[in-house]
Amino acid sequence: MKLQQLRFLDAVVRNNLNVSSAAEELYTSQPGVSHQIKLLEDELDIQIFERSGKKLTAISPAGYAILEHIADLLNSAKNIKQAAREFSKSNRGSLTIATTHTQAQFILPPILQQFSRKYPHIELRVHQGNPKSMCRLAANNQVDFVLASEVIDERGELVTIPAYRWNRLIVVPPDHQLTRVKNISLPDLADFPILTYMLGLTGRSQLDKTFQKANLEPRVAFTATDSDVIKTYVRLGMGAGIVAEMACREEDSDLAYIDASHLFPDSVIKIGFRHSRYISAYQFDFLHMVAPYLEMETIEQVVRSRTAEERELLLQQAEVPSFRDMRKSLNELKVAG
């Protein structure tokens, strides 16, 4: 049994049994992948996949039993390489983060700027996409960390550390009717077409649950992945935007922002990583930059804890900062730069 064969098998499963896509991901040929998987099946004397001709159609019961162990084996191999690299080339490596557009645009820049100044030879990579697919990358150990909101808790394979709490802003043109309403209520907001994030993005589920709990059905007229796109259509008079408070910028002088924290519960941005992953010294430092309210010792204890209960006990002693507090820290980073 060869490690490369396990990598091929893992890639085929992650690509929905599409051997061509797996081969493309691994920069090799389709016949090569098929041949190595067949050699592995012959060696183990089992059939990992069910087939129709040459096409893989399903994972066999024996295959499922094998796959339970492969992720941990591949992760251990990656950890060995990472640990060796830290000692042989401590100033070299990479940091790969998966996140949403909002975090990549408004939160990560000063953090990564600080990180880059401290570790100039570490290559930085940022993957942007919807939270569920980004969390999947972290769960499959394809990225180092994922930064996302509540959907991150759906992945049991991930250890999570809260970064900050945030809420929402209503964004409208300055002459909009809502700017003249004191203490805006959910029914007030529901009277207007809503422009907000697509389902699965930036706390959208919390927004929908809040309206449902109030027995209201908002008229969602437009959705997008990008706060700036939402604001563009607000400027066109298409409705009232609901965006993350991180998206408020000084240059938006032609828009009015209204605090909506009294209407919606806070959401929490968390940073997650696969529980069995090796964390290098510079990656620990990155975790501390994202969650500076935690002592480095606490972060190390969270990473090394074996159960969710242990992690919860460690984290419940610290108060997760609001975005406004987080912004102060980010502004200090900019000034320091």
Buried (B, 14 or more C-beta within 10 A) or exposed (E): EEEEBBBBBBBBBBBEBBBEBBBBBBEBEBEBBBEBBBBBBEEBEBBBBBEEEEEBEEBBEBBEEBBEEBBEBBBEEBBEEBEEBBEEEEEEBEBBBBBBBBBBBBBBEBBBBBBBEEBEEBEBEBBBBBBBEBBBBBBBBBBBBBBBBBBBBEBEBBBBBBBBBBBBBBBBBEEBEBBEEEEBEBEBBBBBBBBBBBEBBBBBBBBBEBBEEBEBEBEBBBBBBBBBBBBBBBBEEBBBBBBBBBBBBEEBEEBBBBEBBEBBEBBBBBBBBBBBBBBBEBBBBBBBBBBBBBEEEBBBBBBEBEEEEEBEEBBEEBEBBBBEBBBEBBEEBEEEE
